[in-house]
Amino acid sequence: MLFEMKYDKPVLTVEEQAKLLISRGLIATEQEIIEKLTYISYYRFSSYLYPFRECEKDVFKSGTTFEMVWQQYTFDRKLRLLVFNAIELIEIALRTRITNHFCLQYGSFAYLERNYFPKFSPEDFQTWTDEVCEEISKSKDYAVTHFEEKYGDSHDGPPLWIAAEFMTFGKIVTLCRKIDRDLMGMLAKDFHVVDAVFSSWLLTLNETRNVCAHHSRLWNRILKIKPKLPNKNKYSEWHTPIEITNNKMFSVLTIINYVLMQIAPEYSWRTRLNNLLVEYPSIPIERMGFPENWEQSPLWKK
């Protein structure tokens, strides 16, 4: 039988939280901490404090200031906004291309028929379609209500080009990953990568998008879903002159930059990211997976 332990940490006021942090060695005034923690929860902020703690101790490393922690917090917030905005562009492009390929190949309403999704089990397909239809039915958008009023008696849902606009990114990713390989190959080709690699990228981008949408810590996150990297023989720029570690944020940033160079090169996302790194020179980007001389990679020089 497992030993049961009760959670007995007391609730602290913001003033008590400030005193606690200072008692643990954080260099700051109480007022400085109170001003920030009044509107940013201690629990949320603690994930940014953690890298500054002595190993397995409740004290901070010597010389740790509140400003140092705050710099990482604000950098992370700006990074999330930059990444979220980039994934929005990718999401719109993905919706457009999968809708075009799928409808031309199978028809506008074929997304409601399982035989066009060989990788879907009957149960999972039913769950997916039920959730998609529920999302659409909740919409008061004119396109949906107009279709329902005019064509609702003849169809179980609107054509895919309407339906896709009301699907979550996760639902779109599932749609893309469950189509047959030939169609997935056509879709991946639009983004200049092979199907198996692109499929893994979609999962990683969805995970990253969810982190951004929930305002969670992003900058030094270890990825739960590791993206595949393109084959070394055919895509050598993904392997030399730098090595990309596929469980940290640098791999995601490289994927985002690569995709945006295909679909929106005028957006200059690489420049925006570089400007952010220049604005926060104290950020230890090696914890994000940035290798030395990363700017020399062809993926970042294009």
WOTASUL-V864708 format. One record per residue. N is the residue number from 1. RES is the residue in three letters. SS is DSSP state (h for helix, s for strand, l for the rest). PSI is psi in degrees with one decimal (NA if undefined). D_FIRST is the distance of its C-alpha to the first C-alpha in whole Angstrom. Layout:
# WOTASUL-V864708
((N;RES;SS;PSI;D_FIRST) (N;RES;SS;PSI;D_FIRST))
This chain:
# WOTASUL-V864708
((1;MET;l;130.3;0) (2;LEU;l;142.0;4) (3;PHE;l;126.3;6) (4;GLU;l;129.4;9) (5;MET;l;128.5;12) (6;LYS;l;143.3;16) (7;TYR;l;116.5;19) (8;ASP;l;20.4;21) (9;LYS;l;132.1;24) (10;PRO;l;156.1;27) (11;VAL;l;130.8;30) (12;LEU;l;146.4;33) (13;THR;l;166.1;37) (14;VAL;h;-38.3;38) (15;GLU;h;-41.0;40) (16;GLU;h;-35.7;37) (17;GLN;h;-42.3;36) (18;ALA;h;-45.4;39) (19;LYS;h;-39.7;39) (20;LEU;h;-46.1;36) (21;LEU;h;-41.5;37) (22;ILE;h;-38.3;40) (23;SER;h;-23.1;38) (24;ARG;l;4.9;36) (25;GLY;l;3.2;39) (26;LEU;l;126.7;40) (27;ILE;s;110.4;44) (28;ALA;l;164.9;45) (29;THR;l;154.6;47) (30;GLU;h;-41.2;45) (31;GLN;h;-38.3;47) (32;GLU;h;-43.6;47) (33;ILE;h;-43.9;43) (34;ILE;h;-41.7;43) (35;GLU;h;-36.4;46) (36;LYS;h;-45.1;43) (37;LEU;h;-10.0;40) (38;THR;l;-31.0;42) (39;TYR;l;-1.5;42) (40;ILE;l;118.7;39) (41;SER;l;147.3;36) (42;TYR;h;-42.5;34) (43;TYR;h;-44.8;31) (44;ARG;h;-45.5;33) (45;PHE;h;-26.1;35) (46;SER;h;-27.2;33) (47;SER;h;-23.0;32) (48;TYR;h;-22.0;36) (49;LEU;h;-29.7;35) (50;TYR;h;-45.3;32) (51;PRO;h;-15.8;35) (52;PHE;h;-0.7;37) (53;ARG;s;149.4;34) (54;GLU;l;146.3;34) (55;CYS;l;122.6;31) (56;GLU;l;28.9;28) (57;LYS;l;156.6;29) (58;ASP;l;35.5;30) (59;VAL;l;155.3;34) (60;PHE;s;154.4;36) (61;LYS;l;146.7;39) (62;SER;l;132.9;42) (63;GLY;l;2.8;45) (64;THR;l;121.0;42) (65;THR;s;158.0;44) (66;PHE;h;-36.0;43) (67;GLU;h;-36.0;46) (68;MET;h;-43.1;44) (69;VAL;h;-41.8;41) (70;TRP;h;-34.7;43) (71;GLN;h;-42.7;45) (72;GLN;h;-36.8;42) (73;TYR;h;-47.6;41) (74;THR;h;-35.1;45) (75;PHE;h;-44.7;45) (76;ASP;h;-39.8;42) (77;ARG;h;-44.6;43) (78;LYS;h;-35.3;47) (79;LEU;h;-43.1;45) (80;ARG;h;-44.4;43) (81;LEU;h;-41.1;46) (82;LEU;h;-45.1;48) (83;VAL;h;-42.9;46) (84;PHE;h;-41.6;45) (85;ASN;h;-39.3;49) (86;ALA;h;-43.0;49) (87;ILE;h;-29.8;46) (88;GLU;h;-44.2;48) (89;LEU;h;-41.1;51) (90;ILE;h;-41.2;49) (91;GLU;h;-44.3;48) (92;ILE;h;-42.4;51) (93;ALA;h;-40.5;53) (94;LEU;h;-45.4;50) (95;ARG;h;-44.6;51) (96;THR;h;-47.5;54) (97;ARG;h;-42.1;54) (98;ILE;h;-37.4;52) (99;THR;h;-45.6;53) (100;ASN;h;-51.5;57) (101;HIS;h;-47.9;56) (102;PHE;h;-45.9;54) (103;CYS;h;-39.3;56) (104;LEU;h;-34.0;59) (105;GLN;h;-42.2;57) (106;TYR;h;-18.7;56) (107;GLY;l;161.2;57) (108;SER;l;-24.2;56) (109;PHE;l;6.9;54) (110;ALA;h;-16.2;52) (111;TYR;h;-13.2;49) (112;LEU;h;5.0;48) (113;GLU;l;125.4;49) (114;ARG;h;-27.4;46) (115;ASN;h;-11.1;48) (116;TYR;h;3.7;49) (117;PHE;l;81.2;46) (118;PRO;l;-19.8;45) (119;LYS;l;1.2;41) (120;PHE;l;131.6;40) (121;SER;l;155.9;38) (122;PRO;h;-41.8;40) (123;GLU;h;-45.5;36) (124;ASP;h;-36.1;36) (125;PHE;h;-41.2;40) (126;GLN;h;-41.7;40) (127;THR;h;-44.6;37) (128;TRP;h;-48.3;39) (129;THR;h;-38.6;43) (130;ASP;h;-44.6;41) (131;GLU;h;-38.6;40) (132;VAL;h;-47.4;43) (133;CYS;h;-35.0;45) (134;GLU;h;-41.9;43) (135;GLU;h;-41.2;44) (136;ILE;h;-42.2;48) (137;SER;h;-26.3;48) (138;LYS;l;-16.8;47) (139;SER;l;140.5;50) (140;LYS;l;12.7;53) (141;ASP;l;144.0;55) (142;TYR;h;-39.9;58) (143;ALA;h;-38.9;58) (144;VAL;h;-48.7;55) (145;THR;h;-37.3;57) (146;HIS;h;-44.6;60) (147;PHE;h;-43.6;59) (148;GLU;h;-42.8;57) (149;GLU;h;-38.2;60) (150;LYS;h;-36.7;62) (151;TYR;h;1.8;60) (152;GLY;l;-30.0;57) (153;ASP;l;-18.5;58) (154;SER;l;-12.6;59) (155;HIS;l;148.5;56) (156;ASP;l;-12.6;52) (157;GLY;l;169.9;52) (158;PRO;l;167.3;54) (159;PRO;l;158.4;55) (160;LEU;h;-35.5;53) (161;TRP;h;-22.4;55) (162;ILE;h;-48.0;54) (163;ALA;h;-40.4;50) (164;ALA;h;-29.7;49) (165;GLU;h;-15.2;50) (166;PHE;h;4.5;48) (167;MET;l;145.2;45) (168;THR;l;163.1;42) (169;PHE;h;-37.5;42) (170;GLY;h;-39.4;39) (171;LYS;h;-38.7;41) (172;ILE;h;-42.1;44) (173;VAL;h;-43.9;42) (174;THR;h;-44.8;40) (175;LEU;h;-48.2;44) (176;CYS;h;-38.5;45) (177;ARG;h;-11.6;42) (178;LYS;h;-4.4;43) (179;ILE;l;168.9;46) (180;ASP;l;161.6;48) (181;ARG;h;-36.1;49) (182;ASP;h;-44.1;52) (183;LEU;h;-38.6;52) (184;MET;h;-35.8;49) (185;GLY;h;-40.4;52) (186;MET;h;-42.0;54) (187;LEU;h;-47.4;52) (188;ALA;h;-34.7;51) (189;LYS;h;-32.7;54) (190;ASP;h;-24.6;55) (191;PHE;l;12.8;53) (192;HIS;l;46.4;54) (193;VAL;l;163.5;51) (194;VAL;l;161.0;50) (195;ASP;h;-45.0;48) (196;ALA;h;-39.7;44) (197;VAL;h;-44.7;45) (198;PHE;h;-39.4;46) (199;SER;h;-41.9;43) (200;SER;h;-34.9;40) (201;TRP;h;-40.4;42) (202;LEU;h;-40.7;42) (203;LEU;h;-43.3;38) (204;THR;h;-41.1;38) (205;LEU;h;-35.9;41) (206;ASN;h;-42.1;39) (207;GLU;h;-45.3;36) (208;THR;h;-41.6;38) (209;ARG;h;-41.7;40) (210;ASN;h;-37.5;37) (211;VAL;h;-45.3;36) (212;CYS;h;-43.5;39) (213;ALA;h;-30.2;39) (214;HIS;l;9.0;36) (215;HIS;l;33.4;38) (216;SER;l;165.7;35) (217;ARG;l;132.1;36) (218;LEU;l;-39.2;37) (219;TRP;l;-43.7;39) (220;ASN;l;25.8;37) (221;ARG;l;141.5;34) (222;ILE;l;124.6;33) (223;LEU;l;136.2;33) (224;LYS;l;-36.3;31) (225;ILE;l;108.0;33) (226;LYS;l;126.5;36) (227;PRO;l;143.9;39) (228;LYS;l;148.6;41) (229;LEU;l;145.6;44) (230;PRO;l;155.8;48) (231;ASN;l;135.3;49) (232;LYS;l;-37.1;50) (233;ASN;l;-38.3;54) (234;LYS;l;-30.1;55) (235;TYR;l;66.7;53) (236;SER;h;-25.7;54) (237;GLU;h;-15.3;54) (238;TRP;h;-2.6;50) (239;HIS;l;-21.2;50) (240;THR;l;147.2;53) (241;PRO;l;2.0;54) (242;ILE;l;159.8;50) (243;GLU;l;127.4;47) (244;ILE;l;121.8;44) (245;THR;l;121.7;41) (246;ASN;l;18.5;39) (247;ASN;l;10.7;36) (248;LYS;l;172.7;38) (249;MET;h;-27.9;40) (250;PHE;h;-36.5;43) (251;SER;h;-39.6;43) (252;VAL;h;-43.7;42) (253;LEU;h;-37.3;46) (254;THR;h;-41.2;47) (255;ILE;h;-46.6;47) (256;ILE;h;-46.8;48) (257;ASN;h;-41.8;51) (258;TYR;h;-47.5;52) (259;VAL;h;-42.6;51) (260;LEU;h;-29.6;53) (261;MET;h;-24.9;56) (262;GLN;h;-41.2;56) (263;ILE;h;-22.6;56) (264;ALA;l;60.9;57) (265;PRO;h;-24.9;59) (266;GLU;h;-13.2;61) (267;TYR;h;-22.2;58) (268;SER;l;45.8;58) (269;TRP;h;-35.8;54) (270;ARG;h;-42.1;54) (271;THR;h;-39.6;57) (272;ARG;h;-42.0;54) (273;LEU;h;-45.0;51) (274;ASN;h;-38.7;54) (275;ASN;h;-36.7;55) (276;LEU;h;-41.6;51) (277;LEU;h;-37.3;51) (278;VAL;h;-36.2;54) (279;GLU;h;-28.3;53) (280;TYR;l;71.5;50) (281;PRO;l;-17.2;51) (282;SER;l;-9.8;48) (283;ILE;l;125.0;45) (284;PRO;l;84.6;44) (285;ILE;h;-14.9;44) (286;GLU;h;-26.1;43) (287;ARG;h;-15.6;39) (288;MET;h;-3.5;40) (289;GLY;l;5.0;41) (290;PHE;l;121.6;45) (291;PRO;l;167.2;47) (292;GLU;l;143.8;50) (293;ASN;l;34.6;53) (294;TRP;h;-27.7;51) (295;GLU;h;-17.3;54) (296;GLN;h;-8.5;56) (297;SER;l;137.1;54) (298;PRO;h;-27.0;57) (299;LEU;h;-24.1;54) (300;TRP;h;-7.7;54) (301;LYS;h;-15.8;58) (302;LYS;l;NA;59))
